[in-house]
Amino acid sequence: MNRTERLYAIAEELRRAGRTGTTGPRLAAALEVSERTIKRDVAALQQAGLTIWAQAGPGGGYVLDPSASLPPVNFTPGQAVAVAVALATLPPGSPFAVDALAARGKVWDALAAGDREWAEALAARVWVRHDAPDASPDAPAATGGDVVGRARSHLGVLRAVEQALAGSRVLAIRYRDGRGATSSRRVEPVLLAHTDGRWYLVAWCRSREAIRWFRLERVERADLTAETYAPRPVADVGEPPVGATAVYDPDTA
């Protein structure tokens, strides 16, 4: 997220924390930045007129003055797409489905014109097959070993993939194929697809010079590079799996 989005996020975190407040390390971990960056951002919010009390030392932290007023909650394009993805993966006939769709509409209506255009372009690159099973029967079970460590590692992979797709950034990945062999590749993400109970990163593989479908659970590492690329048309992937659609279609929403 850019600095403006981060400032809103910090203010929102402080509002939710209420009178108990929160600490710099917690904010830094939540927003994936350094504590020094948090200090600078809090200072910027204070200079902008937001009353934030700061207490140094053990047990200290930041507290937003209860009388402070905050602007309406703002959603980033990525957050809007996240809502659309969550709702698109609900099984058919789920309770409160109609209310969920109405909530999605409100989120998208709250976006600024430029952000909405960006969100729609990003959502067009996330496919979900609605009649796919909920889980793959041969998916590896998360038992034994460092389960928490693996979960954190996978979250890092997902975050890098999301940022690469949203920002048209080349991604360096380490991938394990079905036979257990690993390879390092540089890829240009085209879209994310959910089918047969699995998520796939569909990308142009520079080493293979072709579109490839990478199972996300087999991406062992993903690093965002500084290199950008011209996004390839979704049509380059070919026809989506039967029953798959983009998570948000402005023409039918």
N, C-alpha and C positions, 0 to 999 in steps of 0.2 A: 504494500500500500504506500501511497505517497504521503508527504508530510501533512497535508491538509486532512486526509482521511485519518491519519494517526492521531492528530489533535482531537478530532471528533471522538475517536475511539477512547482516548484517555479520559476525556470529559464524561463519556458515557459510563466507563468503568468506575469512575469516582462517584457518579450519581448513584449507580447501583450499590456501591459499597456503603453509602450512607454515612452515619456518624462514626462508624468504626474505622472507616477509611481503608486504605490499602498501602502497600509498600512499593518502593521503586523496583526491587527485584521481581516482585509479582507482575507488575506492569510490563517490565522488560521481557519476562518470559512469555507473557500472554501475547505481546505484540512482536516478539522475535527481534528485538533491538537491544542495544546496550543500555546499561543503567545511566551512562552519561547522556545518551540521547533522550532518555526519559526526563532527566533533570532539565535539559535544554527546552524540551517541549512543555514541561510544566511551567517553566519560567516564561515562555512565550504566551501561555494561556493566562498567567497572572498579569502580564503586561497588557493583554487584550481586555482586562477588566474582570476576569473570572476569579472569584475569591477562593483561593486554595490555600489551606493552612499546611505548612510543612514543618515537621519535627524531626530533627536529626538524632542519631544515636540508636541504640538497641530499643526495639519496640516502637520506633518512630515510623513516620510514613506521611501520606498525603490524605487530607480530608477536605471535601468540598463543602463550603459554607451552605447550610440547609436553605438559606434564603436566596441562594444564587439561582437564577433562571437559566435554563439551557434551551437552545434552539430545538426544533422538532428533530426526532431521530432521522438520520440520513443513511441510506443504504448505498453501498458501493455496487458497481456492476457485478463484481464477483459474488457478493452476498445475495443479490437478486437471482443470479443463476443458481446459487446453492439452494435457495428456496425452491426454484423450479425443478432442480434435480431430485430433491427430497420428495416432492409431491409426485413427480413422474414415476418414481419407483414404488409408490404405494400399490399394493395389490388391488385389482378391480373389486369394487364393492366395499371398500374400506369405510368405516364410520366417519362421519363428518367430512366426506370427500367434497361435497358442494361448498361447505364453509372454507375448506382448505383452498379450493380454487379461487374463491372470493378474496381470501387473504393474499394469495399470490398476486392477484390483480391490483390490490392496494399497494403492495410492495413496488410493483412495476410503475404504477401511476405516480409514486412518490419520487421516482428518479428524474433528474434533470434531463432535458432533451438530449444532450450529448451523451450522458451516461446511459440513457435508455438505448440509444442507437448502438453503443458499444456492447451493452448487455445482450441485445438481440443478436448481434453478430457472433458473440461468444456462445450463446445458447444454441445457435444453429449448428455449432460444432460439438454438441453433446447429444448423442443418440441413446435412446432407451427402447428396448424391445419389451413391450408391455405384457406379452403373453409368455415371457421367459420364466422358467422355474426360479424360485426364491434363492436356491443355493445349489452349487455344483456338487454332485454326489461324490466326486473324487477330489474335492478341494482339501488341501492339507489341514489337519486339525491343529489348533494352537494349543498343544499340550506339551509339557516338559520344557526344560531349558529356560532360557531367558525370555519368557513371553512378553514381559513389559518392554524389554529392550527391543524385541522384534517389532512390537507395536509402534514404538517411538520411531524406529527406523523407517517403517512403512509410512508413517505420517509425514516424515521428511521427504520421502519419494513423492507422495501425493502432492505435497505443497509445491515441490519443484516442477512437477508436471503441470499443475494448475497455472503456475506463473509463466511457464514456457508457452502454454497454449494461449493465455490471455495477452502476453506481451510479444508473441512471435519471436521467442528466444530459442536458439539452438540448445538442445539438451544432450549432455553426455551421460550415457547410461551404462550400467553393467547388468547384463541380462543372462538369465539361466534358462536354457531351452528345456524341452520335455525330456531329454536324455540326461539332463544334469550338467551339460557343458555350459561354461560361461564365456561371454564375449563382451568386449567394450565397443560401443558404437556411439556415433553422433547422429542425432535424429532431429527432424523438423516436424513437430507435432501438427497434425491436421485436425484430428478430432478425438474425442473419448466416446467409447461405445460400450453399452451394457447389454449383453445377450447371453443366453444359456447360463444365467446366474453368475457371470463373471464380468469384470470391467477390463476393457482393452484400451491401450494407447495405440491409436492408428497414426502412423507417422511415415514420413519419407526417410528411409534409412540411407545415409550417405555411403556406407560401405557396400551395400547391396544395390544401390542406385534404383530403388523401387519402393513402392508403398508396402509396409509390413504392419501386421497386427501383433502387438506385444501384450501378453497377459500381464496386467499390472502387478499381480501377486508374484510374478517372476522377475520383476525389475528389482534387483537387489540394492542398487544405488542409482541416484539421479542427481546430477549437478547442473545447475543453471549456468550457462556461459554468458559472456557479454555480447556474443555475436547474435545479430538478428537476421531474419530471413523474410522474404516476401511470402505471405500465406498462400498456400496452394488451394485452389477451389475444392470444395467438398466433393464435387462431382468426380475429381480424380480418384477418389476412393472406390467409386463404383456405386452400385445400388445398395442401399442399406439392407440389413437382414430383414426377412419377411416379418412384418408387424412392428418394425422399429421406426420411430419418428424422433425429431428434435424435441428437447424438453420444453421448448417454448416456441410457439408460432404466433406472431402478432396478428396474423390474418384470421386466426380461429380463437384466440384468447378472449 
